[in-house]
């Protein structure tokens, strides 16, 4: 199946799960607990993640947990060249919605990729090997080409689709937390 069709199927599955909030919340709790118990989270001082869209894994609780543990939290902005830059945020950081509908930090300091201990990579569809299909802009694929730190994704079982062709520019995340 081609990536465009898989992306549509993945979005359909995510939106179905969003319509079942009790199930989605249970799955999020399992995934979050697995992540919080993992050495990659426990050892990380600087964590990069996105503010989720309503149908994605809700990162708000994870964000609050990171602040409670005094971890540095970074969130990305995207430029016209489809490149990501990560910014240090605080509970007071102001966000604005980008042209894709994603909330991005405004006027927050830039932090270099080398300082990121754990990068939580979003996606729509995943294989068990960590290959992913995102929204189609290639932003994370470009960033992952030079990023050397630990990567993970927070994945609902409804997002797993095997048997699609991985392309040369596709880079897997190192760890999946799945429920």
Wavefront OBJ file of the C-alpha trace (Angstrom):
o trace
v 0.000 0.000 0.000
v 1.327 3.452 -0.852
v 2.163 5.985 1.854
v -0.680 8.355 0.955
v -3.275 5.626 1.433
v -1.570 4.413 4.615
v -1.564 7.967 5.976
v -5.313 8.255 5.325
v -5.919 4.886 6.993
v -3.753 5.906 9.969
v -5.632 9.191 10.364
v -8.952 7.333 10.128
v -7.810 4.940 12.871
v -6.599 7.798 15.100
v -9.862 9.669 14.658
v -11.811 6.483 15.450
v -9.827 6.108 18.675
v -10.447 9.787 19.496
v -14.195 9.044 19.368
v -13.646 6.447 22.129
v -12.109 8.677 24.833
v -12.116 6.090 27.643
v -10.191 3.596 25.489
v -7.805 6.279 24.220
v -7.114 7.495 27.744
v -6.418 3.943 29.007
v -3.986 3.362 26.156
v -2.285 6.718 26.833
v -1.856 5.836 30.501
v -0.228 2.493 29.643
v 2.121 4.082 27.109
v 3.014 6.956 29.415
v 3.759 4.614 32.324
v 6.021 2.482 30.122
v 7.885 5.582 28.979
v 8.251 7.014 32.498
v 9.636 3.665 33.736
v 12.159 3.473 30.898
v 15.806 4.470 31.313
v 15.601 6.719 28.240
v 13.143 8.995 30.099
v 14.695 8.639 33.530
v 18.202 9.548 32.338
v 17.141 12.356 29.990
v 17.611 15.917 31.181
v 16.413 17.535 27.939
v 13.365 16.125 26.170
v 11.918 17.284 22.852
v 8.261 16.678 21.989
v 5.379 18.315 20.168
v 2.082 19.677 21.413
v -0.281 17.040 20.137
v -3.312 17.485 17.945
v -6.560 16.346 19.582
v -6.612 12.926 17.902
v -2.930 12.128 18.589
v -1.372 10.763 21.780
v -2.086 13.574 24.252
v 1.307 14.963 25.268
v -0.075 17.426 27.851
v 0.320 15.023 30.815
v 3.797 14.107 29.653
v 4.700 17.775 29.403
v 3.476 18.387 32.960
v 5.428 15.345 34.195
v 8.615 16.627 32.557
v 8.188 20.002 34.258
v 7.477 18.283 37.607
v 10.751 16.343 37.216
v 12.661 19.558 36.380
v 13.527 18.349 32.896
v 14.195 20.840 30.131
v 11.419 20.592 27.549
v 11.849 21.584 23.933
v 9.229 21.992 21.235
v 9.806 22.494 17.517
v 9.048 25.186 15.020
v 9.224 24.533 11.276
v 10.625 26.948 8.706
v 9.906 27.425 4.996
v 12.725 24.984 4.126
v 10.922 22.254 6.085
v 13.574 22.250 8.792
v 12.844 21.885 12.505
v 14.318 24.093 15.191
v 13.793 23.178 18.841
v 13.004 25.791 21.488
v 13.183 25.698 25.271
v 9.733 26.132 26.763
v 8.409 26.831 30.242
v 4.870 26.720 31.648
v 4.638 30.423 30.689
v 5.662 29.984 27.039
v 3.223 31.465 24.538
v 2.211 29.293 21.588
v 0.574 30.103 18.288
v -0.984 27.797 15.737
v 1.124 27.274 12.617
v -0.306 27.021 9.133
v -0.569 23.212 9.614
v -2.611 23.655 12.790
v 0.236 22.640 15.117
v 0.961 24.824 18.146
v 4.511 26.204 18.092
v 6.365 28.227 20.738
v 6.726 31.958 20.171
v 9.932 33.810 21.110
v 11.430 30.847 22.986
v 15.213 30.311 23.012
v 16.662 27.888 20.443
v 18.480 24.825 21.776
v 20.917 22.819 19.642
v 20.082 19.264 18.594
v 23.179 18.013 20.429
v 21.560 18.985 23.739
v 18.471 16.797 23.191
v 18.726 13.597 25.240
v 15.366 12.162 24.173
v 13.398 13.077 21.058
v 9.760 11.934 21.059
v 8.892 11.648 17.375
v 5.258 11.948 16.261
v 3.747 9.917 13.447
v 0.567 8.581 11.881
v 1.605 5.047 10.911
v 4.429 2.863 12.268
v 6.015 -0.523 11.699
v 7.240 -2.572 14.647
v 10.794 -1.784 13.453
v 10.208 1.930 14.137
v 9.691 3.182 10.598
v 7.023 5.842 10.472
v 4.793 7.834 8.192
v 4.096 11.360 9.356
v 1.963 14.097 7.874
v 4.008 14.120 4.670
v 6.314 17.106 4.976
v 9.496 15.179 5.763
v 10.364 17.492 8.671
v 11.377 14.743 11.095
v 13.066 12.654 8.382
v 15.343 15.619 7.649
v 16.048 16.225 11.324
v 16.761 12.546 12.036
v 19.442 12.435 9.317
v 21.868 14.276 11.599
v 20.386 13.702 15.061
v 22.484 11.278 17.122
v 20.466 11.072 20.370
v 17.798 8.628 21.519
v 14.445 8.603 19.719
v 11.114 7.070 20.610
v 7.487 7.283 19.574
v 4.271 6.888 21.578
v 2.082 4.623 19.471
v -1.429 3.244 19.638
v -1.748 -0.325 18.309
v -4.214 1.119 15.770
v -1.271 2.935 14.141
v 0.760 -0.202 13.407
v 0.730 -1.180 9.711
v 3.256 -3.646 8.350
v 4.156 -4.476 4.781
v 4.742 -1.055 3.252
v 7.873 -0.138 1.356
v 10.430 1.811 3.346
v 12.222 4.415 1.232
v 15.920 5.303 1.386
v 15.261 8.546 3.287
v 13.026 6.872 5.920
v 14.798 6.579 9.253
v 13.371 4.498 12.101
v 12.921 5.701 15.662
v 14.942 3.600 18.093
v 12.120 2.670 20.470
v 8.341 2.367 20.340
v 6.016 2.452 23.333
v 2.832 0.727 22.126
v -0.576 0.044 23.620
l 1 2 3 4 5 6 7 8 9 10 11 12 13 14 15 16 17 18 19 20 21 22 23 24 25 26 27 28 29 30 31 32 33 34 35 36 37 38 39 40 41 42 43 44 45 46 47 48 49 50 51 52 53 54 55 56 57 58 59 60 61 62 63 64 65 66 67 68 69 70 71 72 73 74 75 76 77 78 79 80 81 82 83 84 85 86 87 88 89 90 91 92 93 94 95 96 97 98 99 100 101 102 103 104 105 106 107 108 109 110 111 112 113 114 115 116 117 118 119 120 121 122 123 124 125 126 127 128 129 130 131 132 133 134 135 136 137 138 139 140 141 142 143 144 145 146 147 148 149 150 151 152 153 154 155 156 157 158 159 160 161 162 163 164 165 166 167 168 169 170 171 172 173 174 175 176 177 178 179
